[in-house]
């Protein structure tokens, strides 16, 4: 019976720790300025487009 109590307590503590980590990440994310978020998204998009173009040039063309 004592093992079940410890297991339950460990589960509760894990949930609290996860919630704290999520809250911390959310505070960090909300600290960005809208222009900074937009610039980062544009940069990620440009990288994805360049990566896709590089893969298309390397892949053999099927006819």
PEWOTA-V615041 format. One line per field, one symbol per residue. ss: DSSP state (H for helix, E for strand, L for the rest). phi: phi as a letter, one per 40 degrees, with the letter a starting at -180 (. if undefined). A space follows every 10 residues. Layout:
ss: ???
phi: ???
This chain:
ss: LHHHHHHHHH HHHHHHHHHH HHHHHHHHHH LLLHHHHHHH HHHHHHHHHH HHHHHHHHLL LLL
phi: .ccccccccc cccccccccc cccccccccc cccdcccccc cccccccccc cccccccccc ccb
